[in-house]
Amino acid sequence: MKVDILAIGIHPDDVELSCAGTLIKEVKAGKKVAILDLSEGELGTRGNAETRKKEAAAAAELMGVSSRVILNMRDVFFTYDEAHIRQIVTYIRLFQPEIILCNAPHDRHPDHGKAGKLIADAAFYSGLVKIKTHHNSEEQKPWRPQAVYHYIQDRFIKPDVVVDVTAEIDAKMRAILAYSSQFYNPDSAEPATPISGQDFMDFVKAKMRVVGREAGVEYGEGYVVTRTPAVNSLLELK
């Protein structure tokens, strides 16, 4: 089950909107990627839990990820407590990722900031020997990823790191549009929301252009970090 990257979001579609280009790029490079959705997004205005599960599976196939797991934490009403931390720790130890990508540290939707802290803290606790977790009745070994990167969501945050996803932009947009219940679909009879209009897709791409411009690329996905990353040489940086 070991993967190189574990992307975690509180809602199905958080990952697609924020870091799908990065995941697609790494899959093309031969890396193993898994996605963990903490809730079913059941309180979203459009669609329902079952619909979103099907859409998430379709998006995962388009991105080429190795595995996608959707947990049943309560959309909106999940809490920061031992039970939720242990649930995330179990999957971190199961997938043993080198890095974790997760929700923004603060955002328009309160769930995003709440989840960002929950996930980042769980990544640290996953390395503590005395926290015991089990999967399929077997005790798990501690595992701490090398780094946690918070992707940028609705509100702009100046990134610490930018990934050039210019070559992956079309594939990313296809993955987003797999959520036909949530995003632009001219045949949908669902209520309109701030993210369901055709102009929202333009916003997504425009925001990626802004992030990319910061790094001198056409389209970028940005990340913020709490631990300063290190490189062996400044020549490794673009």
CYANA upper distance limits for C-alpha pairs under 8 A (distance plus 0.5 A):
  1 MET  CA     94 LEU  CA      6.94
  1 MET  CA     95 PHE  CA      5.66
  1 MET  CA     96 GLN  CA      8.14
  2 LYS  CA     32 LYS  CA      8.46
  2 LYS  CA     94 LEU  CA      7.60
  2 LYS  CA     95 PHE  CA      5.02
  2 LYS  CA     96 GLN  CA      5.60
  2 LYS  CA     97 PRO  CA      6.91
  3 VAL  CA     31 LYS  CA      8.13
  3 VAL  CA     32 LYS  CA      5.35
  3 VAL  CA     33 VAL  CA      6.06
  3 VAL  CA     34 ALA  CA      7.16
  3 VAL  CA     95 PHE  CA      6.21
  3 VAL  CA     96 GLN  CA      6.78
  3 VAL  CA     97 PRO  CA      5.59
  3 VAL  CA     98 GLU  CA      7.81
  4 ASP  CA     31 LYS  CA      6.59
  4 ASP  CA     32 LYS  CA      5.76
  4 ASP  CA     33 VAL  CA      6.45
  4 ASP  CA     96 GLN  CA      8.32
  4 ASP  CA     97 PRO  CA      5.46
  4 ASP  CA     98 GLU  CA      5.59
  4 ASP  CA     99 ILE  CA      7.15
  5 ILE  CA     31 LYS  CA      8.33
  5 ILE  CA     32 LYS  CA      7.14
  5 ILE  CA     33 VAL  CA      5.37
  5 ILE  CA     34 ALA  CA      6.95
  5 ILE  CA     97 PRO  CA      5.68
  5 ILE  CA     98 GLU  CA      6.52
  5 ILE  CA     99 ILE  CA      5.68
  5 ILE  CA    100 ILE  CA      6.37
  5 ILE  CA    101 LEU  CA      7.94
  6 LEU  CA     33 VAL  CA      6.44
  6 LEU  CA     34 ALA  CA      5.45
  6 LEU  CA     35 ILE  CA      6.18
  6 LEU  CA     36 LEU  CA      7.67
  6 LEU  CA     92 ILE  CA      8.41
  6 LEU  CA     95 PHE  CA      7.87
  6 LEU  CA     97 PRO  CA      6.16
  6 LEU  CA     98 GLU  CA      8.49
  6 LEU  CA     99 ILE  CA      7.03
  6 LEU  CA    100 ILE  CA      5.43
  6 LEU  CA    101 LEU  CA      6.86
  7 ALA  CA     15 VAL  CA      7.22
  7 ALA  CA     33 VAL  CA      8.11
  7 ALA  CA     34 ALA  CA      6.84
  7 ALA  CA     35 ILE  CA      5.29
  7 ALA  CA     36 LEU  CA      6.76
  7 ALA  CA    100 ILE  CA      6.22
  7 ALA  CA    101 LEU  CA      5.09
  7 ALA  CA    102 CYS  CA      6.47
  8 ILE  CA     15 VAL  CA      7.43
  8 ILE  CA     35 ILE  CA      6.27
  8 ILE  CA     36 LEU  CA      5.20
  8 ILE  CA     37 ASP  CA      6.28
  8 ILE  CA     38 LEU  CA      7.84
  8 ILE  CA    100 ILE  CA      7.75
  8 ILE  CA    101 LEU  CA      6.59
  8 ILE  CA    102 CYS  CA      5.38
  8 ILE  CA    103 ASN  CA      7.62
  8 ILE  CA    119 ILE  CA      8.29
  9 GLY  CA     13 ASP  CA      8.36
  9 GLY  CA     14 ASP  CA      5.96
  9 GLY  CA     15 VAL  CA      6.39
  9 GLY  CA     36 LEU  CA      7.03
  9 GLY  CA     37 ASP  CA      5.52
  9 GLY  CA     38 LEU  CA      6.72
  9 GLY  CA    102 CYS  CA      6.35
  9 GLY  CA    103 ASN  CA      6.25
  9 GLY  CA    115 ALA  CA      7.99
 10 ILE  CA     14 ASP  CA      7.54
 10 ILE  CA     37 ASP  CA      6.08
 10 ILE  CA     38 LEU  CA      5.19
 10 ILE  CA     39 SER  CA      6.09
 10 ILE  CA     41 GLY  CA      8.29
 10 ILE  CA     75 ASP  CA      8.23
 10 ILE  CA    103 ASN  CA      7.83
 10 ILE  CA    111 ASP  CA      7.55
 10 ILE  CA    112 HIS  CA      7.30
 10 ILE  CA    115 ALA  CA      6.59
 11 HIS  CA     37 ASP  CA      6.41
 11 HIS  CA     38 LEU  CA      7.06
 11 HIS  CA     39 SER  CA      6.07
 11 HIS  CA     40 GLU  CA      6.83
 11 HIS  CA     41 GLY  CA      5.56
 11 HIS  CA     75 ASP  CA      8.11
 12 PRO  CA     37 ASP  CA      6.22
 12 PRO  CA     39 SER  CA      7.79
 12 PRO  CA     40 GLU  CA      6.99
 12 PRO  CA     41 GLY  CA      6.80
 12 PRO  CA     52 ARG  CA      7.38
 12 PRO  CA     53 LYS  CA      8.24
 12 PRO  CA     56 ALA  CA      6.73
 12 PRO  CA     70 ILE  CA      8.45
 13 ASP  CA     17 LEU  CA      6.61
 13 ASP  CA     56 ALA  CA      7.64
 13 ASP  CA    176 ILE  CA      7.43
 13 ASP  CA    179 TYR  CA      7.85
 14 ASP  CA     18 SER  CA      6.70
 14 ASP  CA    103 ASN  CA      8.10
 14 ASP  CA    153 GLN  CA      8.34
 15 VAL  CA     19 CYS  CA      5.96
 15 VAL  CA     20 ALA  CA      6.56
 15 VAL  CA     35 ILE  CA      8.39
 15 VAL  CA    102 CYS  CA      8.47
 16 GLU  CA     20 ALA  CA      5.04
 16 GLU  CA     21 GLY  CA      8.47
 16 GLU  CA     59 ALA  CA      8.27
 16 GLU  CA    172 LYS  CA      7.49
 16 GLU  CA    175 ALA  CA      6.85
 16 GLU  CA    176 ILE  CA      5.98
 17 LEU  CA    153 GLN  CA      8.00
 17 LEU  CA    176 ILE  CA      6.74
 17 LEU  CA    204 VAL  CA      8.11
 18 SER  CA    151 TYR  CA      6.54
 18 SER  CA    152 ILE  CA      6.74
 18 SER  CA    153 GLN  CA      6.37
 18 SER  CA    221 GLU  CA      7.50
 19 CYS  CA     23 LEU  CA      6.92
 19 CYS  CA    101 LEU  CA      8.47
 19 CYS  CA    151 TYR  CA      7.14
 19 CYS  CA    221 GLU  CA      6.86
 20 ALA  CA     24 ILE  CA      6.54
 20 ALA  CA     63 MET  CA      7.72
 20 ALA  CA    172 LYS  CA      6.02
 20 ALA  CA    175 ALA  CA      7.99
 21 GLY  CA     25 LYS  CA      6.57
 21 GLY  CA    165 VAL  CA      5.92
 21 GLY  CA    168 GLU  CA      5.86
 21 GLY  CA    169 ILE  CA      6.87
 21 GLY  CA    171 ALA  CA      7.94
 21 GLY  CA    172 LYS  CA      5.82
 21 GLY  CA    221 GLU  CA      7.79
 22 THR  CA     26 GLU  CA      6.75
 22 THR  CA    163 VAL  CA      7.16
 22 THR  CA    164 ASP  CA      8.47
 22 THR  CA    165 VAL  CA      6.90
 22 THR  CA    221 GLU  CA      7.64
 23 LEU  CA     27 VAL  CA      6.62
 23 LEU  CA     33 VAL  CA      7.40
 23 LEU  CA     63 MET  CA      7.65
 23 LEU  CA     65 VAL  CA      8.30
 24 ILE  CA     28 LYS  CA      6.69
 24 ILE  CA     63 MET  CA      5.88
 24 ILE  CA     64 GLY  CA      7.48
 24 ILE  CA    168 GLU  CA      7.28
 24 ILE  CA    171 ALA  CA      8.16
 24 ILE  CA    172 LYS  CA      8.05
 25 LYS  CA     29 ALA  CA      6.88
 25 LYS  CA    165 VAL  CA      7.62
 25 LYS  CA    168 GLU  CA      7.08
 26 GLU  CA     30 GLY  CA      6.97
 26 GLU  CA     31 LYS  CA      5.84
 26 GLU  CA     32 LYS  CA      8.21
 26 GLU  CA     33 VAL  CA      8.31
 27 VAL  CA     31 LYS  CA      5.44
 27 VAL  CA     32 LYS  CA      6.76
 27 VAL  CA     33 VAL  CA      7.30
 27 VAL  CA     63 MET  CA      8.29
 27 VAL  CA     64 GLY  CA      7.05
 27 VAL  CA     65 VAL  CA      7.49
 32 LYS  CA     65 VAL  CA      7.43
 32 LYS  CA     66 SER  CA      6.75
 33 VAL  CA     65 VAL  CA      5.62
 33 VAL  CA     66 SER  CA      6.17
 33 VAL  CA     67 SER  CA      7.73
 34 ALA  CA     65 VAL  CA      6.17
 34 ALA  CA     66 SER  CA      6.05
 34 ALA  CA     67 SER  CA      5.28
 34 ALA  CA     68 ARG  CA      6.21
 34 ALA  CA     95 PHE  CA      8.25
 35 ILE  CA     65 VAL  CA      7.96
 35 ILE  CA     67 SER  CA      6.89
 35 ILE  CA     68 ARG  CA      5.16
 35 ILE  CA     69 VAL  CA      6.91
 36 LEU  CA     68 ARG  CA      6.34
 36 LEU  CA     69 VAL  CA      5.48
 36 LEU  CA     70 ILE  CA      6.46
 36 LEU  CA     71 LEU  CA      8.05
 37 ASP  CA     68 ARG  CA      8.20
 37 ASP  CA     69 VAL  CA      6.73
 37 ASP  CA     70 ILE  CA      5.13
 37 ASP  CA     71 LEU  CA      6.61
 38 LEU  CA     70 ILE  CA      6.47
 38 LEU  CA     71 LEU  CA      5.29
 38 LEU  CA     72 ASN  CA      6.98
 38 LEU  CA     73 MET  CA      6.24
 39 SER  CA     70 ILE  CA      6.92
 39 SER  CA     71 LEU  CA      5.86
 39 SER  CA     72 ASN  CA      5.48
 39 SER  CA     73 MET  CA      5.23
 39 SER  CA     74 ARG  CA      6.51
 39 SER  CA     75 ASP  CA      6.11
 40 GLU  CA     49 ALA  CA      5.83
 40 GLU  CA     52 ARG  CA      7.54
 40 GLU  CA     53 LYS  CA      7.61
 40 GLU  CA     70 ILE  CA      7.03
 40 GLU  CA     71 LEU  CA      7.41
 40 GLU  CA     72 ASN  CA      6.70
 40 GLU  CA     73 MET  CA      8.08
 40 GLU  CA     74 ARG  CA      8.37
 40 GLU  CA     75 ASP  CA      7.43
 41 GLY  CA     48 ASN  CA      8.08
 41 GLY  CA     49 ALA  CA      6.79
 41 GLY  CA     52 ARG  CA      7.92
 41 GLY  CA     75 ASP  CA      6.03
 42 GLU  CA     48 ASN  CA      5.98
 42 GLU  CA     49 ALA  CA      5.34
 42 GLU  CA     75 ASP  CA      6.74
 43 LEU  CA     48 ASN  CA      8.15
 43 LEU  CA     75 ASP  CA      6.62
 43 LEU  CA     76 VAL  CA      8.00
 44 GLY  CA     48 ASN  CA      7.85
 45 THR  CA    191 PRO  CA      7.89
 45 THR  CA    193 THR  CA      8.05
 46 ARG  CA    181 SER  CA      6.53
 46 ARG  CA    182 GLN  CA      6.42
 46 ARG  CA    190 GLU  CA      6.50
 46 ARG  CA    191 PRO  CA      7.20
 47 GLY  CA     51 THR  CA      6.54
 47 GLY  CA     52 ARG  CA      7.34
 47 GLY  CA    181 SER  CA      5.82
 47 GLY  CA    182 GLN  CA      7.43
 47 GLY  CA    190 GLU  CA      8.13
 48 ASN  CA     52 ARG  CA      6.67
 49 ALA  CA     53 LYS  CA      6.72
 50 GLU  CA     54 LYS  CA      7.00
 51 THR  CA     55 GLU  CA      6.77
 51 THR  CA    181 SER  CA      8.10
 52 ARG  CA     56 ALA  CA      6.40
 52 ARG  CA    179 TYR  CA      7.55
 52 ARG  CA    181 SER  CA      8.20
 53 LYS  CA     57 ALA  CA      6.72
 53 LYS  CA     70 ILE  CA      8.20
 54 LYS  CA     58 ALA  CA      6.81
 55 GLU  CA     59 ALA  CA      6.65
 55 GLU  CA    178 ALA  CA      6.16
 55 GLU  CA    179 TYR  CA      5.65
 55 GLU  CA    180 SER  CA      7.99
 56 ALA  CA     60 ALA  CA      6.58
 56 ALA  CA    178 ALA  CA      8.02
 56 ALA  CA    179 TYR  CA      7.69
 57 ALA  CA     61 GLU  CA      6.82
 57 ALA  CA     68 ARG  CA      7.89
 58 ALA  CA     62 LEU  CA      6.88
 58 ALA  CA    175 ALA  CA      8.35
 58 ALA  CA    178 ALA  CA      6.79
 59 ALA  CA     63 MET  CA      6.78
 59 ALA  CA    174 ARG  CA      8.41
 59 ALA  CA    175 ALA  CA      5.22
 59 ALA  CA    176 ILE  CA      7.55
 59 ALA  CA    178 ALA  CA      5.97
 59 ALA  CA    179 TYR  CA      8.09
 60 ALA  CA     64 GLY  CA      6.58
 60 ALA  CA     65 VAL  CA      6.20
 60 ALA  CA     67 SER  CA      8.36
 60 ALA  CA     68 ARG  CA      7.44
 60 ALA  CA    175 ALA  CA      8.06
 61 GLU  CA     65 VAL  CA      7.09
 62 LEU  CA    171 ALA  CA      8.11
 62 LEU  CA    174 ARG  CA      8.04
 62 LEU  CA    175 ALA  CA      6.46
 63 MET  CA    171 ALA  CA      7.98
 63 MET  CA    172 LYS  CA      8.19
 63 MET  CA    175 ALA  CA      7.16
 73 MET  CA     78 PHE  CA      6.37
 73 MET  CA     84 HIS  CA      8.32
 74 ARG  CA     78 PHE  CA      5.37
 76 VAL  CA    111 ASP  CA      6.50
 79 THR  CA     84 HIS  CA      7.67
 80 TYR  CA     84 HIS  CA      7.05
 80 TYR  CA     85 ILE  CA      7.82
 80 TYR  CA    114 LYS  CA      8.24
 80 TYR  CA    118 LEU  CA      6.82
 81 ASP  CA     85 ILE  CA      6.81
 82 GLU  CA     86 ARG  CA      6.51
 83 ALA  CA     87 GLN  CA      6.73
 84 HIS  CA     88 ILE  CA      6.97
 85 ILE  CA     89 VAL  CA      6.58
 85 ILE  CA    118 LEU  CA      7.25
 85 ILE  CA    119 ILE  CA      8.11
 85 ILE  CA    121 ASP  CA      8.32
 85 ILE  CA    122 ALA  CA      5.87
 86 ARG  CA     90 THR  CA      6.57
 86 ARG  CA    122 ALA  CA      7.95
 86 ARG  CA    133 THR  CA      7.61
 87 GLN  CA     91 TYR  CA      7.40
 88 ILE  CA     92 ILE  CA      6.78
 88 ILE  CA    119 ILE  CA      7.54
 88 ILE  CA    122 ALA  CA      6.79
 89 VAL  CA     93 ARG  CA      6.58
 89 VAL  CA    122 ALA  CA      6.12
 89 VAL  CA    123 ALA  CA      7.23
 89 VAL  CA    125 TYR  CA      7.71
 89 VAL  CA    126 SER  CA      5.62
 89 VAL  CA    133 THR  CA      8.16
 90 THR  CA     94 LEU  CA      6.62
 90 THR  CA    126 SER  CA      8.38
 90 THR  CA    133 THR  CA      6.52
 90 THR  CA    134 HIS  CA      7.41
 90 THR  CA    135 HIS  CA      7.49
 90 THR  CA    140 GLN  CA      8.22
 91 TYR  CA     95 PHE  CA      6.52
 92 ILE  CA     96 GLN  CA      6.08
 92 ILE  CA     97 PRO  CA      7.33
 92 ILE  CA    123 ALA  CA      7.55
 92 ILE  CA    126 SER  CA      7.45
 92 ILE  CA    143 TRP  CA      7.65
 92 ILE  CA    144 ARG  CA      8.45
 93 ARG  CA    126 SER  CA      7.29
 93 ARG  CA    140 GLN  CA      7.12
 93 ARG  CA    141 LYS  CA      7.29
 93 ARG  CA    142 PRO  CA      6.91
 93 ARG  CA    143 TRP  CA      5.91
 93 ARG  CA    144 ARG  CA      8.46
 94 LEU  CA    135 HIS  CA      8.13
 94 LEU  CA    140 GLN  CA      8.08
 96 GLN  CA    143 TRP  CA      6.71
 96 GLN  CA    144 ARG  CA      8.15
 96 GLN  CA    145 PRO  CA      7.67
 97 PRO  CA    145 PRO  CA      6.31
 98 GLU  CA    145 PRO  CA      5.28
 98 GLU  CA    146 GLN  CA      5.94
 98 GLU  CA    147 ALA  CA      7.70
 99 ILE  CA    145 PRO  CA      5.73
 99 ILE  CA    146 GLN  CA      6.15
 99 ILE  CA    147 ALA  CA      5.55
 99 ILE  CA    148 VAL  CA      6.34
 99 ILE  CA    149 TYR  CA      8.10
100 ILE  CA    145 PRO  CA      7.38
100 ILE  CA    147 ALA  CA      7.02
100 ILE  CA    148 VAL  CA      5.30
100 ILE  CA    149 TYR  CA      6.71
101 LEU  CA    148 VAL  CA      6.46
101 LEU  CA    149 TYR  CA      5.38
101 LEU  CA    150 HIS  CA      6.24
101 LEU  CA    151 TYR  CA      7.01
102 CYS  CA    116 GLY  CA      6.51
102 CYS  CA    119 ILE  CA      7.41
102 CYS  CA    120 ALA  CA      8.21
102 CYS  CA    148 VAL  CA      7.86
102 CYS  CA    149 TYR  CA      6.85
102 CYS  CA    150 HIS  CA      5.40
102 CYS  CA    151 TYR  CA      6.53
103 ASN  CA    112 HIS  CA      5.94
103 ASN  CA    113 GLY  CA      7.23
103 ASN  CA    115 ALA  CA      6.73
103 ASN  CA    116 GLY  CA      5.02
103 ASN  CA    150 HIS  CA      5.98
103 ASN  CA    151 TYR  CA      6.32
103 ASN  CA    152 ILE  CA      7.91
103 ASN  CA    153 GLN  CA      8.03
104 ALA  CA    112 HIS  CA      6.43
104 ALA  CA    113 GLY  CA      6.28
104 ALA  CA    116 GLY  CA      6.10
104 ALA  CA    150 HIS  CA      5.52
104 ALA  CA    151 TYR  CA      5.88
104 ALA  CA    152 ILE  CA      5.88
104 ALA  CA    153 GLN  CA      6.69
104 ALA  CA    224 VAL  CA      8.49
105 PRO  CA    112 HIS  CA      7.58
105 PRO  CA    113 GLY  CA      5.10
105 PRO  CA    114 LYS  CA      8.15
105 PRO  CA    116 GLY  CA      5.70
105 PRO  CA    117 LYS  CA      7.09
105 PRO  CA    150 HIS  CA      7.19
106 HIS  CA    110 PRO  CA      7.92
106 HIS  CA    112 HIS  CA      6.95
106 HIS  CA    113 GLY  CA      4.67
106 HIS  CA    114 LYS  CA      8.31
106 HIS  CA    116 GLY  CA      8.26
107 ASP  CA    112 HIS  CA      6.60
107 ASP  CA    113 GLY  CA      6.52
107 ASP  CA    153 GLN  CA      7.33
107 ASP  CA    154 ASP  CA      6.87
107 ASP  CA    155 ARG  CA      6.13
108 ARG  CA    112 HIS  CA      8.43
108 ARG  CA    154 ASP  CA      6.93
108 ARG  CA    155 ARG  CA      6.85
109 HIS  CA    113 GLY  CA      8.17
110 PRO  CA    114 LYS  CA      6.93
111 ASP  CA    115 ALA  CA      6.41
112 HIS  CA    116 GLY  CA      6.51
113 GLY  CA    117 LYS  CA      6.95
114 LYS  CA    118 LEU  CA      6.81
115 ALA  CA    119 ILE  CA      6.45
116 GLY  CA    120 ALA  CA      6.63
116 GLY  CA    150 HIS  CA      7.58
117 LYS  CA    121 ASP  CA      6.48
118 LEU  CA    122 ALA  CA      6.59
119 ILE  CA    123 ALA  CA      6.68
120 ALA  CA    124 PHE  CA      7.18
120 ALA  CA    148 VAL  CA      7.08
121 ASP  CA    125 TYR  CA      6.75
122 ALA  CA    126 SER  CA      6.36
123 ALA  CA    127 GLY  CA      7.74
123 ALA  CA    144 ARG  CA      6.54
123 ALA  CA    145 PRO  CA      7.31
123 ALA  CA    148 VAL  CA      8.18
124 PHE  CA    128 LEU  CA      7.97
124 PHE  CA    144 ARG  CA      6.72
125 TYR  CA    131 ILE  CA      7.98
125 TYR  CA    144 ARG  CA      8.32
126 SER  CA    131 ILE  CA      8.00
126 SER  CA    142 PRO  CA      6.25
126 SER  CA    143 TRP  CA      6.00
126 SER  CA    144 ARG  CA      6.16
127 GLY  CA    142 PRO  CA      5.26
127 GLY  CA    143 TRP  CA      5.18
127 GLY  CA    144 ARG  CA      5.00
128 LEU  CA    142 PRO  CA      6.66
128 LEU  CA    143 TRP  CA      8.45
129 VAL  CA    141 LYS  CA      8.18
129 VAL  CA    142 PRO  CA      6.19
132 LYS  CA    139 GLU  CA      7.59
132 LYS  CA    140 GLN  CA      7.67
133 THR  CA    139 GLU  CA      6.41
133 THR  CA    140 GLN  CA      6.21
134 HIS  CA    138 GLU  CA      5.67
134 HIS  CA    139 GLU  CA      4.83
134 HIS  CA    140 GLN  CA      5.88
135 HIS  CA    139 GLU  CA      7.07
135 HIS  CA    140 GLN  CA      7.27
147 ALA  CA    227 ARG  CA      8.19
148 VAL  CA    225 VAL  CA      7.32
148 VAL  CA    226 THR  CA      8.45
149 TYR  CA    223 TYR  CA      6.29
149 TYR  CA    224 VAL  CA      6.40
149 TYR  CA    225 VAL  CA      5.81
150 HIS  CA    223 TYR  CA      5.80
150 HIS  CA    224 VAL  CA      5.70
150 HIS  CA    225 VAL  CA      6.78
151 TYR  CA    221 GLU  CA      8.16
151 TYR  CA    222 GLY  CA      6.63
151 TYR  CA    223 TYR  CA      5.03
151 TYR  CA    224 VAL  CA      7.07
152 ILE  CA    156 PHE  CA      7.29
152 ILE  CA    157 ILE  CA      6.91
152 ILE  CA    159 PRO  CA      8.20
152 ILE  CA    221 GLU  CA      8.21
152 ILE  CA    222 GLY  CA      6.49
152 ILE  CA    223 TYR  CA      6.46
152 ILE  CA    224 VAL  CA      7.98
157 ILE  CA    224 VAL  CA      8.43
158 LYS  CA    222 GLY  CA      8.41
158 LYS  CA    224 VAL  CA      8.20
159 PRO  CA    211 VAL  CA      8.14
159 PRO  CA    222 GLY  CA      5.54
159 PRO  CA    223 TYR  CA      5.63
159 PRO  CA    224 VAL  CA      5.71
160 ASP  CA    222 GLY  CA      7.71
160 ASP  CA    223 TYR  CA      6.41
160 ASP  CA    224 VAL  CA      5.42
160 ASP  CA    225 VAL  CA      7.11
161 VAL  CA    222 GLY  CA      6.25
161 VAL  CA    223 TYR  CA      5.73
161 VAL  CA    224 VAL  CA      7.02
162 VAL  CA    211 VAL  CA      7.75
162 VAL  CA    212 GLY  CA      7.67
162 VAL  CA    215 ALA  CA      7.09
162 VAL  CA    220 GLY  CA      6.44
162 VAL  CA    221 GLU  CA      6.05
162 VAL  CA    222 GLY  CA      4.94
162 VAL  CA    223 TYR  CA      6.83
163 VAL  CA    220 GLY  CA      5.92
163 VAL  CA    221 GLU  CA      5.79
163 VAL  CA    222 GLY  CA      6.97
164 ASP  CA    212 GLY  CA      7.44
164 ASP  CA    217 VAL  CA      6.70
164 ASP  CA    218 GLU  CA      8.13
164 ASP  CA    219 TYR  CA      6.65
164 ASP  CA    220 GLY  CA      5.24
164 ASP  CA    221 GLU  CA      7.32
165 VAL  CA    169 ILE  CA      6.66
165 VAL  CA    219 TYR  CA      6.12
165 VAL  CA    220 GLY  CA      5.86
165 VAL  CA    221 GLU  CA      7.31
166 THR  CA    217 VAL  CA      7.81
166 THR  CA    218 GLU  CA      6.31
166 THR  CA    219 TYR  CA      5.19
166 THR  CA    220 GLY  CA      7.32
168 GLU  CA    172 LYS  CA      6.59
169 ILE  CA    173 MET  CA      6.79
169 ILE  CA    219 TYR  CA      7.76
170 ASP  CA    174 ARG  CA      6.86
171 ALA  CA    175 ALA  CA      6.85
172 LYS  CA    176 ILE  CA      6.84
173 MET  CA    177 LEU  CA      6.66
174 ARG  CA    178 ALA  CA      6.85
175 ALA  CA    179 TYR  CA      8.26
176 ILE  CA    183 PHE  CA      8.27
177 LEU  CA    183 PHE  CA      6.85
177 LEU  CA    184 TYR  CA      7.83
179 TYR  CA    183 PHE  CA      6.69
180 SER  CA    184 TYR  CA      7.22
180 SER  CA    185 ASN  CA      6.39
181 SER  CA    185 ASN  CA      7.97
181 SER  CA    188 SER  CA      7.75
181 SER  CA    190 GLU  CA      7.97
182 GLN  CA    195 ILE  CA      7.73
182 GLN  CA    196 SER  CA      6.45
183 PHE  CA    195 ILE  CA      6.54
183 PHE  CA    196 SER  CA      4.71
183 PHE  CA    197 GLY  CA      7.35
183 PHE  CA    198 GLN  CA      8.37
184 TYR  CA    195 ILE  CA      8.27
184 TYR  CA    196 SER  CA      5.29
184 TYR  CA    197 GLY  CA      5.74
184 TYR  CA    198 GLN  CA      5.73
184 TYR  CA    200 PHE  CA      8.43
184 TYR  CA    201 MET  CA      8.28
185 ASN  CA    196 SER  CA      8.09
192 ALA  CA    196 SER  CA      6.49
192 ALA  CA    197 GLY  CA      7.81
193 THR  CA    197 GLY  CA      7.81
194 PRO  CA    200 PHE  CA      8.07
195 ILE  CA    200 PHE  CA      6.02
196 SER  CA    200 PHE  CA      7.28
197 GLY  CA    201 MET  CA      8.21
198 GLN  CA    202 ASP  CA      7.65
199 ASP  CA    203 PHE  CA      6.82
200 PHE  CA    204 VAL  CA      6.78
201 MET  CA    205 LYS  CA      6.91
202 ASP  CA    206 ALA  CA      6.51
203 PHE  CA    207 LYS  CA      6.51
204 VAL  CA    208 MET  CA      6.91
205 LYS  CA    209 ARG  CA      6.77
205 LYS  CA    219 TYR  CA      8.19
206 ALA  CA    210 VAL  CA      6.86
207 LYS  CA    211 VAL  CA      6.81
208 MET  CA    212 GLY  CA      6.41
208 MET  CA    219 TYR  CA      5.56
208 MET  CA    220 GLY  CA      5.61
208 MET  CA    221 GLU  CA      6.65
209 ARG  CA    213 ARG  CA      6.46
209 ARG  CA    217 VAL  CA      8.50
209 ARG  CA    218 GLU  CA      6.27
209 ARG  CA    219 TYR  CA      5.27
209 ARG  CA    220 GLY  CA      6.97
210 VAL  CA    214 GLU  CA      7.15
210 VAL  CA    219 TYR  CA      8.28
210 VAL  CA    220 GLY  CA      8.37
211 VAL  CA    215 ALA  CA      7.57
211 VAL  CA    219 TYR  CA      7.52
211 VAL  CA    220 GLY  CA      5.83
211 VAL  CA    221 GLU  CA      7.03
211 VAL  CA    222 GLY  CA      6.85
212 GLY  CA    216 GLY  CA      6.52
212 GLY  CA    217 VAL  CA      5.25
212 GLY  CA    218 GLU  CA      5.79
212 GLY  CA    219 TYR  CA      5.10
212 GLY  CA    220 GLY  CA      4.51
212 GLY  CA    221 GLU  CA      7.65
213 ARG  CA    217 VAL  CA      6.17
213 ARG  CA    218 GLU  CA      6.90
213 ARG  CA    219 TYR  CA      8.04
213 ARG  CA    220 GLY  CA      8.30
215 ALA  CA    220 GLY  CA      8.28
225 VAL  CA    229 PRO  CA      8.41
231 VAL  CA    236 GLU  CA      7.67
232 ASN  CA    236 GLU  CA      8.02
233 SER  CA    237 LEU  CA      8.30
